Amino acid sequence: MNAQSVKVEISRAPGVLERIAQDYHSLTQQADWINPYFSPEWMQCWWKRQKQDRAPLILLAYNPEGKLLGFWPFVDYWVT
């Protein structure tokens, strides 16, 4: 697979974690090392405890058939 065949999506919706939960568990079966802090369940709990001046920023990568290849969570916050 080359980089041109990867679809990239950027999401700022916390609900995306629920959407990818099933695919996340498939990814862990292929991983050499599993980061428990990337699990959708952990991230949802963590997110509920954050201040309201923060927003999720989640980068998702899909193959041409729509299968999740990976995701990277970030936190965006506003400085006032």
C-alpha positions, 0 to 999 in steps of 0.5 A: 500500500502506498501513501496515495491509497490512504484516506486521512480524516481529521475529526474534532467530534468526541463521538468519533471514539465510539465510531471507531471502537470496534475497529480499534480492537481489530487494530490491537490484534495487529499491533506489536505494542498496545498503548492502553491510553489510546483505547476508546474506552480510556479516552472517553473517560479521560475526555469527560474530565477535561476542562471545557476550553479543550477540544479533541483533534483525532487524526484517522487513516483508512485504506481505500475500502474504509478499513481503519489503519490507525488513529492518533489522538491530540488535544487542542486547547484555546488560550485566552 
